[in-house]
Amino acid sequence: MPPARLLIIEDEIALLELLRRYLVRIGFDVTSTPDPAQGMGYLAQNPEAFQLVVLDLNLPGVSGEQLLERILADYERIRVLVSSGFPFSREKLPVHLHPRVGFLQKPYTPKMLGEAVQSLLAQ
């Protein structure tokens, strides 16, 4: 079975690269971008390509929460791991979407990231 494909949308370049390298090292196929529009372009080009998006909520020029809602509405198979330094609650989302959304509060360790991704993919 091929590795799960992940998309990381994170505007902090150093963190983006750290996340990408770690997830590749533990066996995922990872595409990453600091640009939310480019990330949404990757999804639009090949909606079946990704199983999970790691999404920062504090992005330049766009609301991360709006992006989350758009991903959940437009790509029914994709799960989203929200990665933020700010509090986030799935309770704001319709209950049927809860299994597709996870949250990881920054700062976190690479191991915590790997566990959160694997847990969300297993649901």
CORJO-V459432 format. One line per field, one symbol per residue. burial: b if it has 16 or more other C-alpha atoms within 10 Angstrom, else e. Layout:
BEGIN
burial->???
END
This chain:
BEGIN
burial->eeeebbbbbbbeeeebbebbebbeeeebbbbbbbbbeebbebbeeebeebbbbbbbbbbeeeebbebbeebbeeeeebbbbbbbeeebeeeeeeeeeeebbbbbeeeeeeeebbebbeebbee
END
